[in-house]
Amino acid sequence: MIALIQRVSQASVEVDTKIIGAIDSGLLALVAVQPGDDETRIQRMCERLLSYRVFGDQQGKMNLSLQDVAGGLLLVSQFTLAANTTSGKRPSFSSAASPEHGLKGFERLVSLCREQHPKVETGRFGADMKVQLINDGPVTFWLET
């Protein structure tokens, strides 16, 4: 499982001109499910999203997690993160999960995060989404499990 996380002061996702998920301060996580992603990897990604220390403490050091600051989490599925771009002029998506496996893995991640954190919003799996964000920092990290 891959997540590209961005610390944001606000973020939203829109489908068919309607905002379906929005957060204020927190993390936007663009998520790709890969074929080998099982319950263990999904649980690990949930744990990392909620506990990864990317928020500043009183000294301005990144020592606080999303849970520590009670921030929002906006999860957006993005299979293109799993693309193989090592050769040619067109990405290959053979390393991304099938749509069925991707949906199941993404929904499980959302469920786990919601069980452990009160502020979780999402995009819509497989939809054409418009994502807006204000990156705070900028702070962006690539997480894999």
Summary of the structure (lengths in Angstrom):
residues: 145
radius of gyration: 14.9
end to end distance: 5.4
largest distance: 47.0
contacts: 453
relative contact order: 0.31
helix: 27%
strand: 40%
